[in-house]
Amino acid sequence: MTDEDWEVGFANSLAVFLNGDAIDEPDRRGQPIRGDSFLLLFNADDGDLTFTLPPVAGYGAQWVKVLDTADPGLAPEAGAAVKAEESIPVRSRSIQVLRRA
């Protein structure tokens, strides 16, 4: 994002990709560290928003919702798989965490 992007008053959402395959540090035995990859969807707007998931290339084919602050009773295994480039609604003033399947 540019400085101009950060300074607009209407930007109330953000998606962050945490790549578990891109950890540069080895473990204490010198082996590569591999972890789960996550997509964090932040909606700070007072209305619901729709996010489009990233493409397969570089990100992954499917995602499973593991946390939704608008649905605190969501069990991690209850999240249905969502495919790359599909749209997903995020309720107002909430955060969703998706794990790459």
C-alpha positions as a printed Julia matrix, in Angstrom:
101×3 Matrix{Float64}:
   0.0     0.0    0.0
   1.14    3.53  -0.64
   1.1     6.36   1.89
  -1.92    7.73   0.05
  -3.77    4.42   0.54
  -3.17    4.54   4.3
  -4.43    8.13   4.59
  -7.84    7.8    2.9
 -10.69    8.2    5.35
 -12.97    5.59   3.81
 -10.56    2.63   4.02
 -12.08    0.58   6.82
 -10.96   -2.89   5.84
  -7.75   -4.84   5.49
  -6.77   -8.38   4.51
  -3.44   -9.81   5.75
  -1.83  -13.04   4.51
   0.49  -14.85   6.95
   2.48  -17.39   4.95
   3.53  -20.36   7.09
   5.75  -21.64   4.28
   7.84  -18.46   4.17
   9.48  -18.68   7.61
  13.17  -18.0    6.98
  14.49  -19.03  10.39
  15.47  -22.68  10.89
  14.58  -24.52  14.07
  17.25  -25.23  16.69
  18.35  -28.3   14.74
  18.74  -26.32  11.52
  15.61  -27.76   9.92
  13.17  -25.54   7.98
  10.13  -24.39   9.94
   6.79  -24.86   8.23
   3.56  -23.7    9.75
  -0.04  -23.1    8.86
  -0.88  -20.16   6.62
  -3.63  -17.74   7.6
  -5.69  -15.01   5.99
  -6.93  -12.32   8.39
  -9.92  -10.23   7.31
 -10.46   -7.01   9.27
 -13.7    -5.02   8.86
 -13.67   -1.79  10.88
 -16.63   -0.38   8.94
 -20.07    0.07  10.51
 -21.56   -2.03   7.69
 -20.98   -5.56   6.52
 -18.37   -5.95   3.76
 -17.55   -8.64   1.23
 -13.95   -9.76   0.77
 -12.72  -11.65  -2.3
 -10.19  -14.34  -1.4
  -6.83  -14.3   -3.2
  -6.05  -16.5   -6.22
  -4.71  -20.04  -5.91
  -1.21  -19.1   -7.14
   0.9   -18.12  -4.15
  -1.93  -18.38  -1.64
  -3.85  -21.66  -1.78
  -6.91  -23.34  -3.26
  -9.1   -23.56  -0.13
  -9.57  -21.8    3.18
 -11.39  -22.79   6.38
 -12.77  -20.23   8.84
 -11.26  -20.84  12.29
 -12.3   -17.61  14.03
 -15.06  -15.06  13.57
 -15.47  -12.37  16.22
 -19.07  -11.85  15.03
 -19.76  -15.54  15.79
 -17.83  -16.39  18.97
 -19.55  -19.79  19.2
 -18.0   -20.98  15.93
 -16.21  -24.27  16.45
 -12.99  -24.45  14.35
 -14.03  -27.73  12.76
 -17.43  -26.25  11.83
 -16.08  -23.79   9.27
 -16.95  -24.74   5.71
 -14.16  -24.67   3.13
 -14.12  -21.61   0.87
 -12.36  -21.72  -2.49
  -9.81  -19.23  -3.78
 -11.28  -16.12  -5.41
 -14.71  -16.68  -3.84
 -16.38  -13.88  -1.93
 -16.9   -14.08   1.81
 -19.04  -11.71   3.91
 -17.5   -10.16   7.01
 -19.87   -8.55   9.49
 -19.39   -4.98  10.62
 -16.64   -4.31  13.14
 -15.4    -7.88  13.15
 -12.42  -10.03  12.24
 -12.29  -13.4   10.54
  -9.31  -15.72  10.52
  -9.1   -18.31   7.74
  -6.57  -21.17   7.68
  -5.29  -22.52   4.39
  -6.71  -26.03   3.96
